[in-house]
Amino acid sequence: MPSTIDPMDVVIGAGNQQRDAKAAAAHVAAAEKAEAAGDKLAAIAELRRAVSSDPTDPRLFFRLAYALDLAGEEDEAIAMYERSCERPPAPLNALINLAVLHEDRGDYARAERCLRQVLDTNPNHPRARLYMKDVLASREMVIDEDNDRDKVKRNALLDTPVTDFELSVRARTCLKKMNIRSLGDLLRTTEAELLGYKNFGESSLVEIKQMLASKGLRLGQGVEDAHRAQLRKVMDQIKGTGGNDAVLAKSVIEMNLSVRARKALQLLNIGTIGDLVSHTEAELMGVKNFGATSLTEVKQKLVEMGLSLRTLES
């Protein structure tokens, strides 16, 4: 006798999970008959009854999920695929189909997790490998788009003229004479450079620092960014060349430099070889008592290690 339960009222997995494999098999047979007749809705209804009859069989959840997937019922299909994967080992086809649904929705993190489960079981699974390439490429594209948007916003902020801000006449005049026109120019300037300019005092410095802080910025930030970028570049260069990160982590003391050269590096707060290679010749030469002899000494020591100072193009 056909079941009188409305399939839409069935809460799968609710209550005690009583198994009636015989009834489930009958509903599956009815679903196959409906599918053969082209009646997808009737087939789905029978498969719902099947999983209700035997909620312990993951194969039934997979069949229902697949039917829902083909019918475009993505939300319920995802839920059923997940139910089919609850008991290990999870069906590989269920994981792959689940990954495709997540990818279609732009949920690349979940799609990647599903595919990694497949590849952990079968590293050479052709479909999983192919889909993983697509997912990773899509994730990279999203990250790139986000980075591009952030970069545009940041560049717009850094291009803001300093004249747009309320600064004292003295501060504005000094910045103009120093050819500092924008926030970006300020970020490439250190406190020492500002204070070293004639008539630029502590009050003007505090004024400018507060203005930058209101934008989440600070003096010298651009210089620090350049140093970090150069350090990353150098670390990439020494990979696979016999060098390693330990070289850059070494203290400059191990370079056995002259007293004058060591003092100059201390003034620039250069503690490691990695810090040193992120600086330019001009930055070193800007330190008092650091002359051409000291510069030559430092450069020769770096050459011996296969390294060099940052160039203005870097």
Secondary structure by P-SEA (a helix, b strand, c coil): ccccccccccccccccccccaaaaaaaaaaaaaaaaaccaaaaaaaaaaaaaaccccaaaaaaaaaaaaaacaaaaaaaaaaaaaccccccaaaaaaaaaaaaaacaaaaaaaaaaaaaaacccaaaaaaaaaaaaaaaaaaaaaaaaaaaaaaaaaaacccccccccaaaaaaaaaaccccaaaaaaccaaaaaacccccaaaaaaaaaaaaaaccccaaaaaaaaaaaaaaaaaaaccccccccccccccccccccaaaaaaaaaaccccaaaaaaccaaaaaacccccaaaaaaaaaaaaaaccccccccc
